[in-house]
Amino acid sequence: MQPLFPSKLKLGDEIRVISPSRTMGIISSPNKLLAIKALEDLGLRITFGQHVDEHDVMHSSSVESRLTDLHEAFADPDVKGILTVIGGYNSNQLLESLDYDLIRENPKIFCGFSDITALGNAIYHKTGLVTYSGLHFSSFAMQKGFEYSYAYFKKIFFELKEIFVVPSKEWSEDTWYLDQENRIFHPNSGYKIINPGQAQGKIIGGNLGTLQLLRGTPFMPSLEGAILFLEEVSNASGIEVYEFDRNLQSLIQAPDFKKVRAIILGRFENTFGMTDERLHAILTSKPALKSLPLIANADFGHTTPIFTFPIGGICHLRADESGKVELIIEKH
């Protein structure tokens, strides 16, 4: 199936905000207003799904409500892009009932990350529509340390040229949405080369644990010819490193993993407990990875800032022995 790229955004375009996972009910009113203003400053017009504020005991809403908002967003010809409110845990509940014909016939930008990994990869697999792992609506409420994320959002959705992804200068894992003033930032050491090499391929991935939910289902995209973008999130359980190890091992055991061309790992939070020593031990213990170009500490995942990348888009990676890394996303 040939990839289907949505049109770029332009001034005055309407963006629909929906809650296919957790709901707007967990976003504070001040942060909601900040996010609206940041998007309007880009020249965009913001509208909301009719069920975006519904809130149940799972901090979500019914499958029917979430499907209605998603389908209405794709069906509305005035809507040019769709942003998810935030991630969560249950967007895969929607996969069996999505109207993939409707989505294919009305291609438009669909963007979010974390739990939205399930939707983005499934939609790409079932329709050919290139989706995007990147900023949520709620991400736009950030007032400090947002310049990098904002710049790459504009590059991917407004510009018609290839994107050279360079590391951010600093990063944070603090709970910025609770305290916008007292932020903690760390210097960014840049990409970490595990295995040097070069590769070109289609981008598949996002949150590793969520991607694994698609394994063995009709919604998992092929890994043939893929450059995998993988990240994982700390949940304060103390076992995250072990979960990452076994989830990665399970993905390696997929029949089509042999045709993966490279792996790029997003930055781990300090609270994750993934030291350089542990990461090196995990990755070098897997024979299937020895021949693959492999870099870590890229700017995506559950730290900030992040760059937005296209699931189904084409990536070029070059990591040489001297420590230089080139990461390029083709124009489309």
N, C-alpha and C positions, 0 to 999 in steps of 0.2 A: 504494500500500500504506500503510495506516495504521500509524503508529509504535506499537510494543509496548513499554511501559515495564515494567521489572522492579520487583518490590516493594522498598520501603525495607528497610534493615536494622534489627534490634532486638536488644536484649541477649540473649545466648545463641545467636545465629545462628552457623552453621558457615560458615567461609570455606575454600575449597579452593585451595591453591597449586599451580600447574602451570608447566611449562617449555616453552611452545610455540616458543621461540626458543633463546636460550642457557640453559644448565642451572644448577641450584643448585650444581654443582661449582665454579663460579667465585666463589661467595660464601663468605667466611670464616666459620668456626664462631661466633666472637664476634658477628659482624654478624647471622647467622641467629638467634641467641638474642635479640639486641636487637630484631629485627623482630617475632619472636613475642611478646615481652613487650609491645611497644607496641600491637599489635593486641589482645592479651588485655586490656590496660588499657582498651580501648574496649568491653569486654564481649563480645568475639567469641571463638569457638572455632576453632582453626586446625588444619587437616588438610592432608596433602600427597598429590599424585598418586604412584602407585606407581613411576613412572619418573623422578621429578623430579631424582634425583641421577645419572642416567646421564650419561656424559661421553665424547664421542668426540674425534677429532682436530680437529673443527670447533667444539669447545666446546658441542656440542649433543647430541642423541640421535636415534635413527632416527625417520623419519616415522611408522612404526607405533606406536612408544612414545608420541610426542607426541599423536597422534590418540587413542590409547586413554585417556590421562589427560584430555584435553579432553572426550571423549564421556562418560566416566564421571562427570566433574564435573557436566555438564549433566543426566545421567540420574538422578543421586542426589537423591531428594526432600529429603534433609536438608541439602543444600548450598544456601545462599542467595546466595552470592557467590563469584566466581572471580577471583583475583589472579594475574597472571603474575609469575614470579621477577624477570625483567629483560628487556631488549630483546635485540638481536643483529642477525642478517642474513637469516634463512631461514624466517620464519614463513609466507611465501607458498607454501612447499612443501606446506602443508596444505590449501590452498583447494579444490583439485579433489576431495578425498576427505572433506571435512567433511560430516557428516550434518545438513544444514540443517533437515530436518523435525524431527529430534530437538531441535535448538536452539529452533526455533519453538514446539514443544509444551512446552518446559520453560524458559520465560523466567526469566533470573536475571542478576544483575549480572556483567558481564565487564569487567575494568579492567586497563589497562597503557598504555604509550606507546612512542615510538620505533619499533622494528620491529613492534610490536604494532598499529601503524596499519593494516597490511595486513589483519589479522584483524578488527579492530574495524569498519572500513568495509565489508569484504566481508560480515560477518555481518549488519550493519544492512541492506545492500542486498538480500541474499538472503532475509532472514527478517522484516525490519521491526523486529527487536529493537534497541532503543536500547542502544548499548554506551558505554564510557567511556574517554576518553583521560586518564590520570592516573597516580597512584602505583602503582609496582610493589610487590610484597612486600618486595624489598630496600630500597626507599626508606625503609621504616619503621625501619631500623637507624640512621638519622641522629639524632644526639644534640643538635646545636646548629643553630640556624637552621631548625628544622623546624616551628615553631608555625603559620606561615601555611599550609603544605601540609596539616598535620594538621587545621586548622580548616576548610578548604574540603572536605577529604575527608568530614568529619562533616556539613557543610552539605548536600552533594550526596546522601549515602547515608542519612542519618538524619532529615533534616528535610523537612517538607511545606510549604515556602514558597519564593518566588522568591529568587534569589541575586544580590545586588549585588556584582560583582567589582571590588574596589578594589585598587590596586597595593600590593605589599609595601613595607615600609620599607627593606629592604636585600636584597641578593642575593649569590650566590657561584657561582663556577665551579670551585672547588678540588676536589681528589680526596679528599673527606671520608671515603670508605670506607677509605682507607689511613692517614689521620691524623685522628682525631675531635677532637683537642685544638687543634691549630694551624690554625684556620680563618681564611680571609681573606674579609671581607664588604665590599661596596661600597654606598654610598647609592644608592637607586633614584630616578631622575628621573621615574618615572611614564610614562604613555602618551605616545607621540609621534604627533601627528596629521599624517598626510601629506595626506589629503584629508578635509575636514570633511563631515558629512552624517549622515543617519540611515537605518536599515534594520532590518527584522525578517526572520528566515529560519531555516531548519533549519541546524544545525551539521554541516559535513562537514570532514574533514581530520585533522591531526596532523602527522607528519613528512612534509615535502614529497617528499623523495627516495623514501620508502617508498610514499607515495600514488601516485607516478608509476608504480610497478611494476604497478598495477592498470589503468592506461590500456590500452584495446584488449582487455581481458579481460572475461569475464562477471561480474566481481566488483567493478567500479567503480560506485559510487553515482552517481546523477544529480546534476549541479550546478545544476539548475533550482531557483530559489528559495533557494539556499544562501548562508550566510555562511561563508566559508572561514577556518578556523583553521589557519595554516601556520607551521611552524618547521623549522629545519635545524640540523645538528650539525657542529662542527669535527672534522676528522679529521687535522689537522696536515699535510695535503698541500700547503697553500699555494694551492689552487685552489678553495676552498670558495665564495668569492664568485661566481666564474664559473659554478660548478655550480648555485648558487642561481638565478642569472640565467637560465640556459638551461632549467632545470626549470620555473621560473615561466613563461617564455615558452611552453614546450610545453603547460603547463596552460591558458594563455590561448587556445591554438590548438584546444582541444577544442571541438567543435560546440556544446555546451550551456553553455560559459563565458559566453556573452552574457546568460544569465539568472541569473548570480551577482549577489547583492545587496550584498555588502561583503566586505572581507578584513581579518582581524586577524592580525598577525604576532607570533609569540613572540619572546622576547628572544634575541639572538645572543650567544654567548660572545665575550669580548674576543679570544680566540685565533682566532676565525673571520676576523677582519680586516674586518668589515663596519662601516666608519665611517658616520657620519651622511651625509657627502658621497656616499659610494658608494651607500648605500641610496636616497638621494634621486635620484641619477642613474639608477639602475636602474628605479625605479618611475615616474619622470616620463618615461622614454623609451618607455613602452608606452601607446599611444593607448587601448587597451581598458580601462585602469585609471583614466582621467581622470574618468570620471563615477561612480566607485565610492567610497563612504566607505571610508577606508583608515587604519588605525592600526597602530603598531608598539610593540615593547617591552612586550608583555603577559607576564604571569607563567605561561608554559608553555614546554616545550621541554627543552633539555639544560643549563639552569642551574637553580639552586635559590634560592628555593622555587618551587612550581608550584601552580596550582589545577587541579582535576579537572573536566572538562566532558563533557557527553553528546553523542555522535555520533548525530544524529537528533533531538536536543532543539532547542528554540526559543530563539533569542538575540535580544535587542533592543540595538541600538547607536545611540548618539547622540553625535556629536563635533561641537562647535560652534566657531565662529571664535575664540571667546575662549580656547580651550584646554581647556574642560571636556569630560570624557568620562564617559558613563554606559554601562556594560556590564552587562546583566541577563540571567540565565538563568532562563527560566520555570520555575515549580514544576511538578512532575509526580509 
